[in-house]
Amino acid sequence: MSAAVHALGTLVCAVHILDPGERVPVVLVAGTEVTDPAVAEQITNPRCWQDGVPPSPKAATTSARKAKSA
């Protein structure tokens, strides 16, 4: 069963980043919903994000899963 993935933000323009896993150049187009915190932290220009607000670092580190108790 897959967990729901929460988008950190939506892009309003194309951006060039490096894929966090493979370290290859990737172009994300306008309208892309960014769900990976490692991708979101590479997009530093606020004008690239919908409403001109980049995701906060706190939102980028929040997981949709609950931590297991010990």
N, C-alpha and C positions, 0 to 999 in steps of 0.2 A: 504494500500500500504506500503510495507516495504522499508526502506532506505538501500542503499548499505552499507555494512559493510567493513571497511578498515582494513586489517590485520596490526598489529603493528610490527610483525616479524614472522619468521618461525624457528622452533626448529630443531636442527641437532642431538639431542640426547634425550633420555627419561629423564623427570624430575618429581619429586614428589612435589606436592603442596597441599594446602588446598583449597577446593572449597570456593570461597568468600561468596556465599550465604548460603550454608548449613554447612560449616566448617567441611567437611569430607575429608579424604585423597583421592587424585586423582593422577593418573599417566598419563602424557601427553607423547605421543611417538614422535619419530623423524618424521619430516614432518608436524607436527601440526602447523597450522597458528593461532597465538594468536591474538584475537581481543578484549579481555577484559583487560582494563588497570589494574584492580585489580589482575588479573592473572599475567600479565607481570611484575608488580612490585615485585612479589615473586621470580622471576627467576633472581637472581643477578649475576650468573656466566656468563661472556661474551662468554665463549666457548660453551655455550648451544645454542646460537643464530647463525643463518646463517650469514656468513661474520664476526663473532666474535664481532658484534656490537649490544648491547642491545638497545631496543627502548628508546628514550630520554623521560624524565619526561614530557616535553612539548607535545610530540606526544601522550603520554598516556592520557593526559587530554583533548586533542582536540576532539570535538564531530563532527559527520558527519552531525548533524542537525544544522540549524540556530536558533539563539535565537529569541524568539518572542519579538516584540517591544511593549512597554507599552502603 
